[in-house]
Amino acid sequence: MSAPAAGRTARRAWHRHVMGMPVSVHVLGGPAGDARADGDTERAVTAVYEELRRLDLLLSTYRPDSEVSRLADGAISLAQCSREVREVMDLCDLASQLTRGAFDARRPLPGGGLRLDPTGLAKGWMVERAAAPLRSLPGADFYVNAGGDLLASVVPGHPPLRIGIEDPLDRARLVTVVEIRDGGVATSGTAARGPHIWHPHTGAPANALASVTVAGPTLTLADVLATAVFVEGADGAAWAAELGYEVVVVHRDGRAERTLPAGVVSEPTPRAGKLTSRRGEGGDDVSRRR
């Protein structure tokens, strides 16, 4: 981490276990030594975690009493669900259309059949919704890391956040770095959790790639597109880029390709050497993405 600019508070971080995963909130900004600003920051961060817990009660697939679980079980209808659940399900339908079915809010069951599981969209949506209070902190940059998916916002004129993308085949190395000012970064792959992404058309585990990282204007769509490109294969990066998202694909043989939002594919990205901490000119390294 680099030192904060003069006259600004040092970076502060909060860590909690929410939604079944570690979630950290990081804030940099505001006048140094301002007790009122410090209090506003604490209240905003508290509100973030409270909202995440509330939304988890509605949308968690691990809670048998959540609305999503009861909807999946047929105990309630979509019309009986909360506004939040209905919105997420509507977005899942749109995401399926947008990705030509590569994203699907249903997952195959071991014994056959399908079960509703909007997690691939809901997590990013929950983080974006919960982070709203952080945007009201004057002069503050922030990022939220939710189990590896990252939402960031940088004040205009401040340097961008630089996100190191981990090599899923050698986690001591980076394949590249992406910069972000306001939006999200999401990765899909099997390095951390093993096979858990299924091809909605075949029902088989998706395993053509090692990992896919997507960065762009919203975390919700970045999360969806990371899953969709991982399912679709490297060819899916082009249409994700057409939507304004940067895509970094790591193939199973270690090759990495970067597709820019304009649809221009860069030369294969060479693997970076072992990295403990880096700061590029004009930006802060804040996270290592798997």
C-alpha positions as CSV (number, residue, x, y, z in Angstrom):
1,M,0.0,0.0,0.0
2,S,1.2,3.5,-0.7
3,A,0.9,6.3,1.9
4,P,-2.2,8.5,1.6
5,A,-1.9,11.9,0.1
6,A,-1.1,14.7,2.5
7,G,-4.1,16.1,4.4
8,R,-6.2,12.9,4.0
9,T,-6.9,10.2,6.5
10,A,-4.9,7.0,6.3
11,R,-6.6,4.0,4.7
12,R,-9.0,2.3,7.1
13,A,-10.4,-1.2,6.8
14,W,-13.2,-3.1,8.4
15,H,-13.5,-6.9,8.2
16,R,-16.6,-9.0,8.9
17,H,-17.9,-12.4,7.9
18,V,-21.2,-11.8,6.1
19,M,-23.2,-13.8,3.5
20,G,-21.0,-16.8,4.3
21,M,-17.8,-15.1,3.2
22,P,-15.3,-12.5,4.3
23,V,-16.3,-9.0,3.4
24,S,-14.0,-6.1,3.9
25,V,-14.7,-2.4,3.5
26,H,-11.8,0.0,2.8
27,V,-12.1,3.8,3.0
28,L,-9.5,6.4,2.1
29,G,-10.4,10.1,2.3
30,G,-11.8,13.0,4.3
31,P,-9.9,15.6,6.3
32,A,-7.4,14.1,8.7
33,G,-8.4,14.4,12.4
34,D,-12.0,15.4,11.7
35,A,-14.0,13.6,14.4
36,R,-17.3,14.3,12.7
37,A,-16.0,12.8,9.4
38,D,-14.7,9.8,11.3
39,G,-18.1,9.3,12.9
40,D,-19.9,9.6,9.5
41,T,-17.5,6.9,8.1
42,E,-18.2,4.5,11.0
43,R,-21.9,4.9,10.5
44,A,-21.7,4.4,6.8
45,V,-19.6,1.2,7.2
46,T,-22.0,-0.1,9.8
47,A,-24.9,0.6,7.5
48,V,-23.1,-1.4,4.7
49,Y,-22.8,-4.5,6.9
50,E,-26.4,-4.2,8.2
51,E,-27.8,-4.0,4.7
52,L,-25.7,-7.0,3.6
53,R,-27.1,-9.0,6.5
54,R,-30.7,-8.0,5.7
55,L,-30.3,-8.9,2.1
56,D,-28.7,-12.2,2.9
57,L,-31.8,-13.1,4.9
58,L,-33.8,-12.7,1.7
59,L,-31.4,-14.0,-1.0
60,S,-29.2,-16.6,0.6
61,T,-29.4,-20.1,-1.0
62,Y,-27.8,-21.5,2.2
63,R,-30.6,-20.4,4.5
64,P,-33.6,-22.8,4.2
65,D,-35.8,-20.0,5.5
66,S,-34.7,-17.3,3.0
67,E,-37.2,-16.1,0.5
68,V,-35.1,-17.4,-2.4
69,S,-34.9,-20.9,-0.8
70,R,-38.6,-20.9,-0.1
71,L,-39.2,-19.8,-3.7
72,A,-37.0,-22.6,-5.0
73,D,-38.9,-25.1,-2.9
74,G,-42.2,-23.9,-4.2
75,A,-43.4,-22.8,-0.7
76,I,-44.1,-19.2,-2.0
77,S,-44.6,-17.7,-5.4
78,L,-42.5,-14.9,-6.9
79,A,-45.5,-12.6,-6.5
80,Q,-45.3,-13.2,-2.7
81,C,-41.6,-12.3,-2.5
82,S,-40.2,-9.0,-1.5
83,R,-39.4,-6.3,-3.9
84,E,-35.7,-7.1,-3.6
85,V,-36.1,-10.7,-4.6
86,R,-38.4,-9.9,-7.5
87,E,-35.9,-7.3,-8.8
88,V,-33.0,-9.9,-8.6
89,M,-35.1,-12.5,-10.4
90,D,-36.0,-10.0,-13.1
91,L,-32.3,-9.1,-13.5
92,C,-31.5,-12.8,-13.8
93,D,-33.9,-13.1,-16.7
94,L,-32.4,-10.1,-18.4
95,A,-28.9,-11.5,-17.8
96,S,-29.8,-14.8,-19.4
97,Q,-31.1,-13.0,-22.5
98,L,-28.0,-10.7,-22.6
99,T,-25.6,-13.7,-22.4
100,R,-27.6,-15.9,-24.8
101,G,-28.3,-18.3,-22.0
102,A,-24.6,-18.6,-20.8
103,F,-25.8,-17.2,-17.5
104,D,-28.7,-19.1,-15.9
105,A,-30.1,-18.7,-12.4
106,R,-30.8,-22.4,-12.2
107,R,-28.2,-25.0,-11.4
108,P,-28.4,-28.8,-12.1
109,L,-28.9,-31.1,-9.2
110,P,-26.8,-34.3,-8.7
111,G,-29.9,-36.5,-9.1
112,G,-31.3,-34.6,-12.1
113,G,-33.4,-31.5,-12.5
114,L,-32.7,-27.9,-11.7
115,R,-32.8,-25.6,-8.7
116,L,-33.1,-21.9,-8.5
117,D,-29.8,-20.2,-7.6
118,P,-29.4,-16.5,-8.4
119,T,-26.1,-16.2,-6.5
120,G,-24.1,-15.4,-9.6
121,L,-25.9,-12.2,-9.9
122,A,-27.3,-11.6,-6.4
123,K,-23.9,-11.2,-4.7
124,G,-22.7,-8.3,-6.8
125,W,-26.2,-6.7,-6.7
126,M,-26.2,-7.0,-2.9
127,V,-22.8,-5.4,-2.6
128,E,-23.7,-2.5,-4.9
129,R,-26.9,-1.8,-3.1
130,A,-25.3,-2.1,0.4
131,A,-22.4,0.2,-0.5
132,A,-24.6,3.2,-1.3
133,P,-23.9,5.0,2.1
134,L,-20.1,5.0,1.3
135,R,-20.8,7.2,-1.8
136,S,-22.1,10.0,0.5
137,L,-18.7,10.4,2.2
138,P,-17.2,13.6,0.8
139,G,-13.8,13.2,-0.8
140,A,-13.6,9.5,0.1
141,D,-12.4,6.7,-2.1
142,F,-13.6,3.2,-1.1
143,Y,-13.7,-0.4,-2.2
144,V,-15.6,-3.4,-0.9
145,N,-14.1,-6.9,-1.3
146,A,-16.8,-9.5,-1.0
147,G,-15.2,-13.0,-1.2
148,G,-13.0,-11.8,-4.0
149,D,-15.5,-9.7,-6.0
150,L,-14.6,-6.1,-5.7
151,L,-16.6,-2.8,-5.9
152,A,-14.7,0.4,-6.1
153,S,-15.3,4.1,-6.3
154,V,-12.6,6.8,-6.7
155,V,-13.2,10.5,-6.5
156,P,-12.6,12.3,-9.8
157,G,-9.0,13.6,-9.9
158,H,-7.7,10.8,-7.6
159,P,-5.5,8.0,-9.0
160,P,-7.3,4.8,-10.0
161,L,-7.2,1.7,-8.0
162,R,-5.0,-1.0,-9.5
163,I,-6.1,-4.6,-9.1
164,G,-3.6,-7.4,-9.5
165,I,-5.0,-10.5,-11.3
166,E,-3.7,-13.7,-9.8
167,D,-2.5,-16.5,-11.9
168,P,-4.9,-19.3,-11.0
169,L,-2.2,-21.9,-11.9
170,D,0.5,-20.2,-9.7
171,R,-1.0,-18.0,-7.1
172,A,2.4,-16.5,-6.3
173,R,2.3,-14.7,-9.7
174,L,0.2,-12.1,-11.3
175,V,-0.9,-12.2,-15.0
176,T,-1.7,-8.5,-15.3
177,V,-3.2,-5.5,-13.5
178,V,-6.4,-3.7,-14.2
179,E,-7.3,-0.2,-13.2
180,I,-10.7,0.9,-12.0
181,R,-12.2,4.2,-10.9
182,D,-15.9,3.4,-10.4
183,G,-17.3,0.0,-10.9
184,G,-16.6,-3.7,-10.2
185,V,-14.2,-6.5,-10.8
186,A,-15.3,-10.1,-10.7
187,T,-13.5,-13.4,-11.3
188,S,-14.9,-16.8,-12.1
189,G,-12.7,-19.9,-12.0
190,T,-12.0,-23.2,-10.2
191,A,-8.8,-22.4,-8.4
192,A,-10.4,-21.4,-5.1
193,R,-13.6,-23.6,-5.0
194,G,-13.0,-26.3,-7.5
195,P,-15.6,-27.1,-10.2
196,H,-18.8,-25.2,-9.3
197,I,-19.8,-23.5,-12.5
198,W,-22.1,-25.6,-14.8
199,H,-22.8,-25.2,-18.4
200,P,-26.6,-24.4,-18.6
201,H,-27.0,-26.1,-21.9
202,T,-25.1,-29.4,-21.2
203,G,-25.3,-29.7,-17.4
204,A,-21.6,-30.5,-17.3
205,P,-19.0,-28.5,-15.3
206,A,-17.5,-25.7,-17.3
207,N,-13.7,-26.3,-17.5
208,A,-12.4,-24.9,-20.8
209,L,-10.6,-22.0,-19.1
210,A,-8.6,-21.6,-15.9
211,S,-10.2,-18.2,-14.9
212,V,-12.1,-15.2,-16.3
213,T,-11.8,-11.7,-14.7
214,V,-14.2,-9.0,-15.8
215,A,-13.9,-5.3,-14.9
216,G,-16.4,-2.5,-15.8
217,P,-19.1,-0.1,-14.8
218,T,-21.1,-2.3,-12.4
219,L,-20.2,-5.2,-10.2
220,T,-23.5,-6.9,-10.9
221,L,-22.9,-7.2,-14.6
222,A,-19.2,-7.9,-14.1
223,D,-20.1,-10.9,-12.0
224,V,-22.7,-12.1,-14.5
225,L,-20.2,-11.7,-17.5
226,A,-17.4,-13.5,-15.6
227,T,-19.6,-16.5,-15.2
228,A,-21.0,-16.3,-18.8
229,V,-17.5,-16.0,-20.4
230,F,-16.2,-18.9,-18.2
231,V,-19.0,-21.0,-19.5
232,E,-18.9,-19.8,-23.1
233,G,-15.1,-19.9,-23.5
234,A,-12.7,-17.3,-24.7
235,D,-14.8,-16.4,-27.6
236,G,-17.3,-14.9,-25.2
237,A,-14.9,-12.1,-24.2
238,A,-15.6,-10.2,-27.4
239,W,-19.3,-9.7,-26.7
240,A,-18.6,-8.9,-23.1
241,A,-16.2,-6.2,-24.2
242,E,-18.9,-4.8,-26.5
243,L,-20.9,-4.1,-23.4
244,G,-18.1,-1.9,-22.1
245,Y,-16.3,-4.4,-19.9
246,E,-12.6,-5.4,-19.9
247,V,-12.0,-9.1,-19.9
248,V,-8.9,-11.1,-18.8
249,V,-9.0,-14.8,-19.8
250,V,-6.4,-17.3,-18.4
251,H,-6.3,-20.5,-20.4
252,R,-5.6,-23.8,-18.9
253,D,-2.1,-23.8,-20.4
254,G,-1.3,-20.6,-18.6
255,R,-1.8,-18.2,-21.6
256,A,-3.5,-15.0,-20.7
257,E,-5.5,-12.7,-23.1
258,R,-6.9,-9.3,-22.4
259,T,-9.9,-7.9,-24.3
260,L,-10.5,-4.2,-24.0
261,P,-14.0,-2.6,-24.0
262,A,-13.6,-1.4,-27.6
263,G,-13.4,-5.1,-28.6
264,V,-9.6,-4.9,-29.3
265,V,-7.7,-7.9,-28.1
266,S,-4.3,-7.2,-26.9
267,E,-1.3,-9.4,-27.4
268,P,-1.2,-12.4,-25.0
269,T,-0.2,-11.0,-21.6
270,P,3.1,-12.4,-20.2
271,R,3.1,-13.8,-16.8
272,A,4.3,-11.4,-14.1
273,G,7.1,-12.4,-11.7
274,K,6.5,-13.2,-8.0
275,L,4.9,-10.2,-6.4
276,T,4.6,-9.3,-2.7
277,S,3.4,-5.7,-3.1
278,R,3.3,-3.3,-6.0
279,R,2.3,0.2,-6.7
280,G,2.2,1.4,-10.3
281,E,2.7,5.0,-11.2
282,G,-0.5,7.0,-10.7
283,G,-2.4,4.3,-8.8
284,D,-2.7,2.2,-5.6
285,D,-2.5,-1.6,-5.6
286,V,-5.5,-2.6,-3.5
287,S,-6.2,-6.3,-4.1
288,R,-5.1,-9.5,-5.7
289,R,-7.8,-11.1,-7.7
290,R,-8.0,-14.9,-8.1
